[in-house]
Amino acid sequence: FITPGPNGPLQDREVEVSADGRSLMKAAVDAGVDGIAADCGGALTCATCHVYVDQAWLDRLPPPSADEDTMLDYTAEERRPNSRLSCQIALTPALDGLCVTLPQRQW
Ligand code: FES
């Protein structure tokens, strides 16, 4: 995870999780990663688990569902082509090394 630092510079945080199908959001919250609010707990109703997926990984993810695509219009920070909701990304062994950047804010 690349997160905005308190004074602007980016901080890099590597998190070791098992690829058990749990969501990226849940893995991040469990690991204490700051910057993912996940207010709805993964119910796809809050858009506060927004992440920017590293371009190298974008094509390896299943495309967003229609519901995720709709919710991506409600993120606090601008939606970009690589925007995803982390509660909709299931961690699998194929995603070993996945890199995402967190937006400056989720509200
Ligand atoms: Fe609410 Fe992902 S946690 S949309």
Backbone and ligand atoms as CSV (ligand in chain L), in Angstrom:
chain,resi,resn,atom,element,x,y,z
A,1,PHE,N,N,0.847,-1.185,0.000
A,1,PHE,CA,C,0.000,0.000,0.000
A,1,PHE,C,C,0.872,1.221,0.000
A,2,ILE,N,N,0.562,2.156,-0.859
A,2,ILE,CA,C,1.248,3.436,-0.829
A,2,ILE,C,C,0.245,4.431,-0.263
A,3,THR,N,N,0.607,5.043,0.842
A,3,THR,CA,C,-0.320,5.954,1.511
A,3,THR,C,C,0.261,7.352,1.581
A,4,PRO,N,N,-0.610,8.361,1.530
A,4,PRO,CA,C,-0.123,9.728,1.667
A,4,PRO,C,C,0.458,9.929,3.061
A,5,GLY,N,N,1.613,10.524,3.147
A,5,GLY,CA,C,2.227,10.804,4.443
A,5,GLY,C,C,1.618,12.050,5.058
A,6,PRO,N,N,1.885,12.299,6.351
A,6,PRO,CA,C,1.289,13.443,7.030
A,6,PRO,C,C,1.676,14.786,6.415
A,7,ASN,N,N,2.860,14.862,5.853
A,7,ASN,CA,C,3.305,16.135,5.271
A,7,ASN,C,C,3.406,16.074,3.759
A,8,GLY,N,N,2.716,15.131,3.178
A,8,GLY,CA,C,2.700,15.088,1.729
A,8,GLY,C,C,3.428,13.918,1.110
A,9,PRO,N,N,4.663,13.606,1.563
A,9,PRO,CA,C,5.388,12.534,0.893
A,9,PRO,C,C,4.692,11.188,1.055
A,10,LEU,N,N,4.918,10.324,0.127
A,10,LEU,CA,C,4.268,9.033,0.159
A,10,LEU,C,C,5.026,8.072,1.056
A,11,GLN,N,N,4.267,7.222,1.718
A,11,GLN,CA,C,4.862,6.182,2.538
A,11,GLN,C,C,4.435,4.840,1.960
A,12,ASP,N,N,5.381,3.931,1.951
A,12,ASP,CA,C,5.145,2.611,1.372
A,12,ASP,C,C,4.966,1.616,2.508
A,13,ARG,N,N,3.932,0.822,2.443
A,13,ARG,CA,C,3.730,-0.169,3.506
A,13,ARG,C,C,3.413,-1.509,2.862
A,14,GLU,N,N,4.216,-2.499,3.194
A,14,GLU,CA,C,3.997,-3.838,2.664
A,14,GLU,C,C,3.258,-4.653,3.713
A,15,VAL,N,N,2.216,-5.345,3.284
A,15,VAL,CA,C,1.419,-6.130,4.216
A,15,VAL,C,C,1.397,-7.572,3.737
A,16,GLU,N,N,1.713,-8.466,4.647
A,16,GLU,CA,C,1.727,-9.901,4.332
A,16,GLU,C,C,0.375,-10.488,4.722
A,17,VAL,N,N,-0.361,-10.999,3.766
A,17,VAL,CA,C,-1.660,-11.614,4.070
A,17,VAL,C,C,-1.754,-12.946,3.342
A,18,SER,N,N,-2.607,-13.825,3.852
A,18,SER,CA,C,-2.811,-15.073,3.134
A,18,SER,C,C,-3.847,-14.847,2.040
A,19,ALA,N,N,-3.614,-15.490,0.916
A,19,ALA,CA,C,-4.497,-15.310,-0.240
A,19,ALA,C,C,-5.669,-16.275,-0.107
A,20,ASP,N,N,-6.570,-15.928,0.800
A,20,ASP,CA,C,-7.649,-16.847,1.132
A,20,ASP,C,C,-8.998,-16.395,0.580
A,21,GLY,N,N,-8.980,-15.514,-0.370
A,21,GLY,CA,C,-10.221,-15.051,-0.966
A,21,GLY,C,C,-10.844,-13.886,-0.230
A,22,ARG,N,N,-10.258,-13.535,0.919
A,22,ARG,CA,C,-10.750,-12.368,1.653
A,22,ARG,C,C,-10.481,-11.116,0.827
A,23,SER,N,N,-11.222,-10.067,1.105
A,23,SER,CA,C,-11.073,-8.871,0.268
A,23,SER,C,C,-9.815,-8.091,0.651
A,24,LEU,N,N,-9.349,-7.322,-0.304
A,24,LEU,CA,C,-8.214,-6.429,-0.047
A,24,LEU,C,C,-8.571,-5.459,1.070
A,25,MET,N,N,-9.794,-4.969,1.077
A,25,MET,CA,C,-10.237,-4.053,2.142
A,25,MET,C,C,-10.093,-4.708,3.500
A,26,LYS,N,N,-10.607,-5.936,3.641
A,26,LYS,CA,C,-10.572,-6.625,4.939
A,26,LYS,C,C,-9.122,-6.868,5.364
A,27,ALA,N,N,-8.295,-7.284,4.423
A,27,ALA,CA,C,-6.887,-7.529,4.742
A,27,ALA,C,C,-6.215,-6.241,5.203
A,28,ALA,N,N,-6.533,-5.131,4.550
A,28,ALA,CA,C,-5.928,-3.853,4.923
A,28,ALA,C,C,-6.392,-3.410,6.302
A,29,VAL,N,N,-7.680,-3.509,6.555
A,29,VAL,CA,C,-8.219,-3.094,7.854
A,29,VAL,C,C,-7.633,-3.980,8.961
A,30,ASP,N,N,-7.595,-5.281,8.730
A,30,ASP,CA,C,-7.044,-6.202,9.727
A,30,ASP,C,C,-5.575,-5.903,10.017
A,31,ALA,N,N,-4.869,-5.413,9.011
A,31,ALA,CA,C,-3.441,-5.119,9.164
A,31,ALA,C,C,-3.209,-3.704,9.693
A,32,GLY,N,N,-4.280,-2.955,9.923
A,32,GLY,CA,C,-4.147,-1.612,10.477
A,32,GLY,C,C,-3.657,-0.581,9.486
A,33,VAL,N,N,-3.906,-0.817,8.211
A,33,VAL,CA,C,-3.504,0.165,7.207
A,33,VAL,C,C,-4.421,1.382,7.328
A,34,ASP,N,N,-3.810,2.552,7.493
A,34,ASP,CA,C,-4.597,3.785,7.563
A,34,ASP,C,C,-5.073,4.166,6.170
A,35,GLY,N,N,-6.206,4.791,6.119
A,35,GLY,CA,C,-6.638,5.362,4.840
A,35,GLY,C,C,-7.733,4.588,4.146
A,36,ILE,N,N,-8.134,3.446,4.716
A,36,ILE,CA,C,-9.296,2.746,4.183
A,36,ILE,C,C,-10.360,2.777,5.268
A,37,ALA,N,N,-11.435,3.514,5.015
A,37,ALA,CA,C,-12.471,3.671,6.035
A,37,ALA,C,C,-13.423,2.481,6.033
A,38,ALA,N,N,-13.876,2.083,4.864
A,38,ALA,CA,C,-14.768,0.917,4.731
A,38,ALA,C,C,-15.970,1.015,5.651
A,39,ASP,N,N,-16.638,2.143,5.608
A,39,ASP,CA,C,-17.767,2.388,6.507
A,39,ASP,C,C,-18.860,1.332,6.425
A,40,CYS,N,N,-19.098,0.796,5.252
A,40,CYS,CA,C,-20.215,-0.154,5.110
A,40,CYS,C,C,-19.779,-1.596,5.337
A,41,GLY,N,N,-18.499,-1.801,5.628
A,41,GLY,CA,C,-18.030,-3.143,5.929
A,41,GLY,C,C,-17.983,-4.072,4.725
A,42,GLY,N,N,-18.005,-3.506,3.553
A,42,GLY,CA,C,-17.895,-4.336,2.345
A,42,GLY,C,C,-19.224,-4.588,1.655
A,43,ALA,N,N,-20.251,-3.873,2.051
A,43,ALA,CA,C,-21.584,-4.072,1.461
A,43,ALA,C,C,-21.783,-3.297,0.161
A,44,LEU,N,N,-20.736,-2.638,-0.284
A,44,LEU,CA,C,-20.767,-1.896,-1.552
A,44,LEU,C,C,-21.776,-0.741,-1.530
A,45,THR,N,N,-21.781,-0.033,-0.399
A,45,THR,CA,C,-22.695,1.105,-0.297
A,45,THR,C,C,-22.022,2.393,0.176
A,46,CYS,N,N,-20.673,2.405,0.336
A,46,CYS,CA,C,-20.065,3.606,0.911
A,46,CYS,C,C,-18.963,4.237,0.050
A,47,ALA,N,N,-18.275,3.461,-0.727
A,47,ALA,CA,C,-17.169,3.955,-1.566
A,47,ALA,C,C,-16.024,4.557,-0.747
A,48,THR,N,N,-15.911,4.183,0.533
A,48,THR,CA,C,-14.803,4.696,1.349
A,48,THR,C,C,-13.665,3.676,1.469
A,49,CYS,N,N,-13.635,2.748,0.545
A,49,CYS,CA,C,-12.522,1.781,0.491
A,49,CYS,C,C,-11.796,1.928,-0.845
A,50,HIS,N,N,-11.875,3.138,-1.386
A,50,HIS,CA,C,-11.319,3.469,-2.701
A,50,HIS,C,C,-9.804,3.289,-2.734
A,51,VAL,N,N,-9.309,2.661,-3.780
A,51,VAL,CA,C,-7.860,2.564,-4.004
A,51,VAL,C,C,-7.574,2.785,-5.487
A,52,TYR,N,N,-6.338,3.181,-5.756
A,52,TYR,CA,C,-5.854,3.258,-7.135
A,52,TYR,C,C,-4.924,2.067,-7.350
A,53,VAL,N,N,-5.286,1.209,-8.279
A,53,VAL,CA,C,-4.510,0.000,-8.537
A,53,VAL,C,C,-3.341,0.318,-9.463
A,54,ASP,N,N,-2.158,-0.152,-9.096
A,54,ASP,CA,C,-0.968,0.030,-9.936
A,54,ASP,C,C,-1.271,-0.502,-11.346
A,55,GLN,N,N,-0.868,0.264,-12.338
A,55,GLN,CA,C,-1.184,-0.093,-13.730
A,55,GLN,C,C,-0.771,-1.512,-14.085
A,56,ALA,N,N,0.345,-1.964,-13.541
A,56,ALA,CA,C,0.847,-3.292,-13.879
A,56,ALA,C,C,-0.110,-4.394,-13.413
A,57,TRP,N,N,-0.967,-4.058,-12.468
A,57,TRP,CA,C,-1.872,-5.063,-11.893
A,57,TRP,C,C,-3.297,-4.944,-12.401
A,58,LEU,N,N,-3.587,-3.859,-13.040
A,58,LEU,CA,C,-4.973,-3.569,-13.419
A,58,LEU,C,C,-5.596,-4.678,-14.268
A,59,ASP,N,N,-4.868,-5.152,-15.254
A,59,ASP,CA,C,-5.421,-6.167,-16.151
A,59,ASP,C,C,-5.537,-7.544,-15.501
A,60,ARG,N,N,-4.917,-7.710,-14.362
A,60,ARG,CA,C,-4.976,-9.021,-13.705
A,60,ARG,C,C,-6.195,-9.149,-12.793
A,61,LEU,N,N,-6.891,-8.044,-12.600
A,61,LEU,CA,C,-8.093,-8.076,-11.764
A,61,LEU,C,C,-9.320,-8.290,-12.630
A,62,PRO,N,N,-10.296,-9.009,-12.113
A,62,PRO,CA,C,-11.566,-9.075,-12.840
A,62,PRO,C,C,-12.130,-7.661,-12.949
A,63,PRO,N,N,-12.828,-7.358,-14.018
A,63,PRO,CA,C,-13.373,-6.002,-14.147
A,63,PRO,C,C,-14.412,-5.723,-13.059
A,64,PRO,N,N,-14.632,-4.446,-12.752
A,64,PRO,CA,C,-15.627,-4.130,-11.716
A,64,PRO,C,C,-17.028,-4.556,-12.160
A,65,SER,N,N,-17.822,-4.968,-11.205
A,65,SER,CA,C,-19.221,-5.286,-11.493
A,65,SER,C,C,-19.961,-3.986,-11.797
A,66,ALA,N,N,-21.164,-4.115,-12.290
A,66,ALA,CA,C,-21.973,-2.923,-12.576
A,66,ALA,C,C,-22.206,-2.120,-11.302
A,67,ASP,N,N,-22.440,-2.810,-10.178
A,67,ASP,CA,C,-22.674,-2.101,-8.911
A,67,ASP,C,C,-21.415,-1.385,-8.435
A,68,GLU,N,N,-20.259,-2.037,-8.562
A,68,GLU,CA,C,-19.013,-1.363,-8.174
A,68,GLU,C,C,-18.774,-0.168,-9.087
A,69,ASP,N,N,-19.006,-0.344,-10.366
A,69,ASP,CA,C,-18.822,0.753,-11.319
A,69,ASP,C,C,-19.685,1.957,-10.926
A,70,THR,N,N,-20.905,1.695,-10.515
A,70,THR,CA,C,-21.802,2.781,-10.091
A,70,THR,C,C,-21.254,3.464,-8.842
A,71,MET,N,N,-20.831,2.665,-7.854
A,71,MET,CA,C,-20.344,3.247,-6.599
A,71,MET,C,C,-19.051,4.028,-6.793
A,72,LEU,N,N,-18.281,3.667,-7.791
A,72,LEU,CA,C,-17.025,4.387,-8.042
A,72,LEU,C,C,-17.279,5.848,-8.432
A,73,ASP,N,N,-18.490,6.162,-8.792
A,73,ASP,CA,C,-18.831,7.560,-9.092
A,73,ASP,C,C,-19.013,8.378,-7.818
A,74,TYR,N,N,-18.975,7.729,-6.652
A,74,TYR,CA,C,-19.227,8.428,-5.387
A,74,TYR,C,C,-17.989,8.499,-4.497
A,75,THR,N,N,-16.815,8.257,-5.047
A,75,THR,CA,C,-15.605,8.346,-4.229
A,75,THR,C,C,-15.309,9.807,-3.889
A,76,ALA,N,N,-14.688,10.026,-2.724
A,76,ALA,CA,C,-14.374,11.387,-2.290
A,76,ALA,C,C,-13.290,12.000,-3.178
A,77,GLU,N,N,-12.273,11.217,-3.481
A,77,GLU,CA,C,-11.220,11.687,-4.392
A,77,GLU,C,C,-11.631,11.330,-5.816
A,78,GLU,N,N,-11.024,12.010,-6.757
A,78,GLU,CA,C,-11.403,11.797,-8.155
A,78,GLU,C,C,-11.331,10.324,-8.568
A,79,ARG,N,N,-12.278,9.943,-9.392
A,79,ARG,CA,C,-12.241,8.607,-9.972
A,79,ARG,C,C,-11.272,8.631,-11.146
A,80,ARG,N,N,-10.398,7.641,-11.188
A,80,ARG,CA,C,-9.449,7.511,-12.299
A,80,ARG,C,C,-9.682,6.161,-12.971
A,81,PRO,N,N,-9.081,5.959,-14.154
A,81,PRO,CA,C,-9.276,4.670,-14.841
A,81,PRO,C,C,-8.847,3.473,-14.005
A,82,ASN,N,N,-7.920,3.687,-13.064
A,82,ASN,CA,C,-7.449,2.574,-12.236
A,82,ASN,C,C,-8.094,2.567,-10.845
A,83,SER,N,N,-9.187,3.298,-10.693
A,83,SER,CA,C,-9.902,3.293,-9.412
A,83,SER,C,C,-10.647,1.982,-9.221
A,84,ARG,N,N,-10.565,1.452,-8.007
A,84,ARG,CA,C,-11.361,0.272,-7.636
A,84,ARG,C,C,-11.788,0.413,-6.183
A,85,LEU,N,N,-12.806,-0.342,-5.823
A,85,LEU,CA,C,-13.209,-0.421,-4.421
A,85,LEU,C,C,-12.579,-1.691,-3.847
A,86,SER,N,N,-11.766,-1.501,-2.818
A,86,SER,CA,C,-10.952,-2.627,-2.343
A,86,SER,C,C,-11.783,-3.744,-1.717
A,87,CYS,N,N,-13.019,-3.451,-1.334
A,87,CYS,CA,C,-13.851,-4.526,-0.765
A,87,CYS,C,C,-14.313,-5.493,-1.850
A,88,GLN,N,N,-14.094,-5.134,-3.100
A,88,GLN,CA,C,-14.536,-5.981,-4.208
A,88,GLN,C,C,-13.372,-6.732,-4.852
A,89,ILE,N,N,-12.187,-6.602,-4.278
A,89,ILE,CA,C,-11.015,-7.300,-4.810
A,89,ILE,C,C,-10.709,-8.488,-3.903
A,90,ALA,N,N,-10.954,-9.682,-4.398
A,90,ALA,CA,C,-10.686,-10.893,-3.617
A,90,ALA,C,C,-9.226,-11.282,-3.797
A,91,LEU,N,N,-8.553,-11.496,-2.683
A,91,LEU,CA,C,-7.125,-11.822,-2.750
A,91,LEU,C,C,-6.924,-13.295,-3.090
A,92,THR,N,N,-6.165,-13.527,-4.117
A,92,THR,CA,C,-5.840,-14.878,-4.563
A,92,THR,C,C,-4.321,-14.957,-4.747
A,93,PRO,N,N,-3.773,-16.175,-4.859
A,93,PRO,CA,C,-2.314,-16.275,-5.071
A,93,PRO,C,C,-1.857,-15.503,-6.309
A,94,ALA,N,N,-2.709,-15.376,-7.298
A,94,ALA,CA,C,-2.331,-14.661,-8.522
A,94,ALA,C,C,-2.065,-13.180,-8.265
A,95,LEU,N,N,-2.527,-12.687,-7.127
A,95,LEU,CA,C,-2.348,-11.264,-6.823
A,95,LEU,C,C,-1.174,-11.017,-5.866
A,96,ASP,N,N,-0.308,-12.005,-5.722
A,96,ASP,CA,C,0.868,-11.829,-4.872
A,96,ASP,C,C,1.708,-10.676,-5.398
A,97,GLY,N,N,1.900,-9.652,-4.578
A,97,GLY,CA,C,2.680,-8.493,-4.981
A,97,GLY,C,C,1.835,-7.300,-5.420
A,98,LEU,N,N,0.525,-7.462,-5.332
A,98,LEU,CA,C,-0.389,-6.386,-5.742
A,98,LEU,C,C,-0.013,-5.068,-5.061
A,99,CYS,N,N,0.004,-4.010,-5.832
A,99,CYS,CA,C,0.349,-2.686,-5.304
A,99,CYS,C,C,-0.793,-1.715,-5.565
A,100,VAL,N,N,-1.243,-1.050,-4.520
A,100,VAL,CA,C,-2.288,-0.039,-4.669
A,100,VAL,C,C,-1.867,1.230,-3.942
A,101,THR,N,N,-2.387,2.341,-4.415
A,101,THR,CA,C,-2.157,3.628,-3.767
A,101,THR,C,C,-3.473,4.106,-3.171
A,102,LEU,N,N,-3.403,4.590,-1.945
A,102,LEU,CA,C,-4.614,5.080,-1.299
A,102,LEU,C,C,-4.824,6.547,-1.652
A,103,PRO,N,N,-6.065,6.954,-1.795
A,103,PRO,CA,C,-6.331,8.377,-2.064
A,103,PRO,C,C,-6.051,9.211,-0.814
A,104,GLN,N,N,-5.951,10.517,-0.974
A,104,GLN,CA,C,-5.689,11.408,0.162
A,104,GLN,C,C,-6.802,11.324,1.196
A,105,ARG,N,N,-8.024,11.103,0.730
A,105,ARG,CA,C,-9.141,11.048,1.690
A,105,ARG,C,C,-10.206,10.116,1.165
A,106,GLN,N,N,-11.022,9.619,2.079
A,106,GLN,CA,C,-12.114,8.718,1.716
A,106,GLN,C,C,-13.476,9.381,1.929
A,107,TRP,N,N,-13.474,10.600,2.539
A,107,TRP,CA,C,-14.735,11.309,2.727
A,107,TRP,C,C,-14.668,12.645,2.036
L,1,FES,FE1,FE,-18.106,0.166,1.556
L,1,FES,FE2,FE,-16.256,-1.009,0.011
L,1,FES,S1,S,-16.372,-0.984,2.162
L,1,FES,S2,S,-18.006,0.097,-0.610
